[in-house]
Amino acid sequence: MRKLFGTDGVRGKANHYPITAELALLLGKATAHVFGAAGLGLRKAILGKDTRLSGYMLENAITSGMLSMGMDVIAVGPMPTPAVAHLTKSMCASCGIMITASHNPADDNGIKIFGHDGFKLPDDMELEIEKHILGKELSSGLIPPSKIGKAFRIDDARGRYIAFAKGSIGNWSLKGLKIVLDCANGAAYSLAPLIFRELGAEVIVTAVSPDGHNINDGCGATFSKHAAALVRKHKADLSISLDGDADRVIFCDAEGNEINGDRIIGMVALDFKQRGRLSGNTVVVTSMSNLGLIKAMEKAGITVVQTAVGDRYVIEEMRKNDFNIGGEQSGHIIFMDYATTGDGIITALHVLRQMLKSNKTLAEATDFMRVYPQRLEGIKVQEKIPIEQIPALQDAIRNCEKALDGFGRTVVRYSGTENKIRILVEAEKQKDVDFWMTKLCDVARKELT
């Protein structure tokens, strides 16, 4: 059992265990030790962060820990998570570390680690790092003074990623499009506007003034209403809302209607199939994806593979079978031909390219599926008791599934990054969704809060 790492790295409230300077120092030491022992011969790490105030504290602690174990550290400052993953691979680093809590509030923070190939670490490597953090403290004395690492900052990291992202669509011109771009006061606040403007789009920016406290605050992918209002105000073609570390994206069409990850995955899959580029004629999604997407893909002759919730599980399935398109309803979209993780900017570029090439609005391009009524609720819990050990909740789930009888479903799971239980109910009729959501939430609150 992992004690520190969740589904997306180590995460929690800043300056509270485990997101403390003390643990970050140990994590830096343990990561440097594990990757040094891997014998890759590439004793350098890429270190990025989002715009949270606590990022300064964690950045310095991780750097000190890695240097003390003989690892050089290349700090790239505020940078999207997918940019750190890309730079790790393109600069032949041993590993990459991103300091971020993604879409969470500013008081939270987290640490994600990438291998030399730009992919998130497998479970066994995370467990190995945990073992060294939680066990006997690693001795810096193992490294002689002459072998202590060096810390660098590179000024052109932003430019490297900008060129890479634009190249993913062959520098296709976006001239003629007016877009609202919401950067969530996060990691992409500086470089994202440049990318879209350099390709010729008219860009109305918002949430590009981070102050260390306002990341994801009433803006970004978790609050697309902010950008939707600006779309209507400026009569733009669409809005692009990134989250705090820009690994996910949510769109709104010209009328301000939200377009989530399911519609984007389907839109891209249909385009790739038409162009003969959809590997295995398959897309990979999670159990949270709408039944409407699955039915639409099957109708188009595209196989749908479903995984557990979390982009790491989607990516694992894609790598195992060499699939190239996958993602989550929440906006993590993986283009495996270009990126090793979800990338909100690359996703947006492909969506814009497809709109221009097909001469369709976003609403028209995503009008290929019937959306089944669906609700998702998150309830804070005191303790993550295994769901199979809560008889009352198990009974409620069975009753729900029996009543829906194949014409709907429920998914009940704990969040991998927060102390919450998440409940999804989907059915043909909204009244059934509302009825069973109320039932399940009542039981969950009674048993877990």
N, C-alpha and C positions, 0 to 999 in steps of 0.2 A: 504494500500500500504506500502510495506517495504521500508525504506529509507536508511538503512545501509546494510542489508543482501541481497546478490544476490543469484544466484542458487548454489553457492559454498562458502558460508560464506561472510565475509566482505573483500573486496579487493580493492587495489589502489596503487598509487605510495607512496613509503616509505617516511615518514616525511612530507607528504601532507595529508590533510583531505581526508578520515577518518583514514588513517593509520599513526596516530601520537601517541606519548607517552601519551598525555593527554587523547585521546579517549580510548586507550588501558587500561589505569588505570580505567576509568569508565566502560569499558566492563568487566574487571575483577571483579569489585565491583557488577555490575548488574548480572553477571552470578552466582557469589557466593550467592547473595541474592535470586535469583529465584530458584536455586537448594536447597538452605537452606530452603526456604519456601515450597518446594515440600515435605518436611517431610520424606525424604529417610533415614535420620539418618546416612548418609555416608559423612561426611563433609571433603572430600578430593578430589582433582582434579589432573589428570595426565596432564602434560604440556610438549609438544614436539615442535620441530622446524626443519626447514631445514637449509641449510648452508648460507643463506643470511646474510650479515653484519647487516642489520637492525633487525635481529632476536634477538640480544642481547638486544637492546633497548625495543622491544615489550615484550620480556620474562620478563624482570625486572618490567616493568610497570604493566603487567597483574598480576604477582605474588604479587606485593604490593597491588593492588586493592583487590585481593581475600583474602589475609591475613588480611586486615583491616576489612573485613566482617566476619571473623571467620572461613574461609576455609583453610585447610591445602593444600599445593601445593607440589606435587612430580614431580620434573623436571627430564626429561630423556634425555635432550640434543638433538642433531641431530638424528632424528628417522623418518622412513617412516610414512606417515599418517595412513596406515592400522595397523601399529604396535601400534600407540597411541590408535586407536580404540580398538584393541585387549587388550591392557594393562588396559584400562579403565574398560572393562568388567571383565577381569580375576582378577584384584586387587580390585574389588568391590568399585570403586570410584564413587562419585556422578556424575562426568562429566569428559570429556577429552577435551583439547584444543590443536589444532595444528596450529603453526605459519608457514604459507607457502603461496606462490602464485603459487604453482604447476608448470606448464610448462611455466609461464610467465618469462620475463627477470629479472635480479638481482635487478634492481631498484624498482620493485614492491614487495609488500608483502601482506599477508592476514591472516585472523584468521578464522579457522573452529572450530565448537563446536560439541561435541558428547555427547549424553545422557549416563546414567549409563549402558545401554544395548549395547553401542558401535555403535549405529546408529546416523546419523546426525539428528539434531533437526527438529521436525515438525514446520510448519509455525507459529503456535500459540505461541510456546515457543520462537522462534526468535523475534516475535513481542513483547512479554512480556519483553524480554531483551532490545530491542530497546526503549520501552516505558520508562524504567528506565534510559537508557543512555541519551536520548534526553529530558527527563522531568526534574523535580526538582532533583538536585543531591542527591544521596543516602547519608545519614549521617553515617559516620564511628562511630560516637558517640553512635550508637545503640549497638555497641559491647563493653563491658567493657574490660579494659586492660588485665584481666586474661583470656579472651576468644579469643584474637588475634591468628590467625592461625600460624602454623609453616611451614617452607620451608625445603624440603629435596631433595637430589639427590640420586638416586639408581644406583649402579654400574652394576647391573646384568640385566638391562632392555634389553640390546641387546641380551644377552643369552636366556632370556625368549622368545623373539620373534623368534629367530633362531630355538629353539626347536619346537615351535608351527608351523612354516612354514614347516619345514622338516616333521613333523608329518602329515601334510595334504596329503602327498603322501606315508605315511607309511614308511618313511625313505628309499624309493626306491633307489637303487644304480644307479648313473648316469655314472658309469665307462664306458669308451669307447667313450664318447662324448667330442668333442672339441668345446668350445663356446667362442664367443667374448661377453663380458659383459660391456655395457656402462652405467655408473651410473650417468651421467649428472652433475657430480660434485655436487651432491645433497645429500638428506637425507640418501640414502642407500649406500653411498660410502664406508662405513666401514664394514657393516654387510652383504651386498649382496654377495661379493666375497667369504666370509666365508661359506655361505650356500651351494653354488654350489660346492665349493672345498671339503667341509666336506662329501658331497654325492658322491665324486669320479670323478667329471668332470674335464677335463683340461680347465682352465679358463684363457683367455687373457683379462686383464682388461684395461679399458680406462676411462678417465674422472672421476678419483678417487682422485683428488687433489684439493679440494675446497679451495678458498681463500676469500670467501665472495662476490666475484664479478663475478665469472665465471660459476655460475649455469646456465644450459641450453644454454650456449654460444657455438653454433656450435656443439652441441652434444645432446645426449638424444633422447627421443621419438619423439621430433619435428624435429629432424635432423638425421634421421637414416642413411643417406649417410656416415656419419663418421664411424659408425660401419660396414657398408656394405663393405667399402674399406678394412677394417681390416680382414673381413671374407675371401675376395678373397686373400689378402696377405698371410694369415696364413693357407689357405685351411681348414678353420673351417667348422663345420657342420651347424652352424647358428649363428646369433647374437641376443642378447637380449638388447634392449634399453629402459631403465626406464626414467621417467620424474623426475622433481626436487623433488617431494615428494613420488615417487615410487608407486603411486596408479594406474598408467597406464603403458602399455608396448607395444612396437612395435617390430616386429621381421623382420629379413632378412634371406632368405634361403641361401644355400651354394653358389649360384651364385650371391648373393648380391641383390636379388629382394625383395622388401618390402612386408611383410605379415601383413596386418592391422587387426584391431579388428574383422571385419566381418568374415574373414576366420577363425580366432581363435575360435570365438563363435560357428560357424558351426562345426568346427573340434571337439570341446569339446562336443557339443550337440549330434553329431552322435555317439561318443564314449559312452556317458552316456546312450543314448537310447539303444545301443547294450548291455550294461551291466545292463539294467533295472533300472537305477538310475536317469532318467530324470523325475523330478516331473511334473505331469500333462501332460507329453509328450509335453512340451511347452518351448520355449525360449522367452525372453523379450529383445527387441531392441528398438532403437529410430527411428524417421522418417528419420534420416540421413543414415540409413543402406542401402546398395546396393540392388536393386531389385533382383540381382542374388542370394543373400543369401536367400531372402524370397522364391523365386521359388525353390531353392535347398532344403530348409527345408520342404516345402509343398510336394515336390516329395518324400521325405523320410518319410512322414507321421508325421511330427513334426509341431505343431501349432506355429505360430509366432504372438506375441502381440507387437504392436508398441506404444511407449509413446512419450511425448514431449522430446526435447533434454535436456540432463543432467542426470548424473548417479543417482541423488536423485530421479528422476521420475521413472527410471528403478527399483530402489530398492523399492520404494513405491508399485509398481505393483507386484513385486516379493513377498513382505511381505504380501500383501493383499490376494494373491491367493496361497501362499506357493509354488512358483516356485523356483528352485534352480540354474538355469543358465541364465545369462543375461549380457548385456553390450552395449558398444558403439563402433562404427567404430574407434574412436580415440584411443582405447586401454584400456578403463576402462572395465574390465571383472569382474563380480561378481560371486563368488562361494559361494552361501548362506549357503552351508553345513559347511563352514569353516570360512568365513569372513563376516563382516557387511558392508563392503565398497569395492570398487575396490582395487585389490591388485596385482601389477605387478609381484612380486616375486612368489606368490602362483600360478598365472597364468602360469608363465614360468615353474615352477616345474611340473605342470600338462601336459603342452605341451611336455616337455622332456620325462616324463614318458610314455606318449602315443606314442611318436616316437619310443622309445626303445621296448615297448611291442608289437607294430605292425610291427616292423622292417621296418619302412618307413622313408624316408627323410621328412623334413618339407614341401618341395614342393609337394611330393606325398601325404602327409597327408592332405594338404589343397587344393588339386586339385579336388574339388567336385562341384564347382560352376562356372558358366559363369559370369564374371564381366561385368556389363553394363558400358559403357563409362560415366564418372562422373567427374565434376569439382566443386570445392568449392573455393569461393573467399571471402575474408574479406575486408571490406572497412571501414576506420575510419570515424566516423560521429561526428558532433558538438553536436547533441542532438538526443535522441532516441524518435523521434516522432512516435506515434502508426502507424503501417503500414497501417491500415485501414483508416487512415486520410490522406494518400498520394495518391490521385486519379491516377496520372500518373503511379505510381508504381503498383497500383492495376490493372490498364488496361494492363500493360506489363505482369504481372503474368497470367492474364486471357488469353491473346493472346498466351502465351507460352504453357499453359496447353491445350488450344484448338488445337494448331498445333501438339502437341505430341499425343493427342487423345488416351490416355491410354497406349501408348508405351514409356512412359517416365514421368518425373515429375519435379517440381521445389519446393524447400523449401526456403523461405525467412524469416529470423528471426534475432533478435538482440542477440548478445553475452550476456550471463549472467555475464561475468567477465570483459569484456573490452568494451570501447566505439566503437563498431564495428557492422556493419550489415553484416550478413553472407548469401551468396547466393549459393545454390546448384542447379545444373542442371544435369539431368540424362536422357539419351535417348539411343535408339538402335544404333544410328550412331554418331560418334564423330563430324561430321560436324554440326549436329543439336545441340549438346551440346555447341560447340564453338559459333555458331550463336546466340543462345538465351542467353548465358552467357554474350556476348558483349552487347546485347540489355538491359538486366536487370541491368548490372553494369553501363552502361551509364546513365540510368534513375536514379539509386540510387545516383550516384555521383552528378548529376544535382540537385536533390531534397534535399540531405542531407549533402553535403560537401561545 
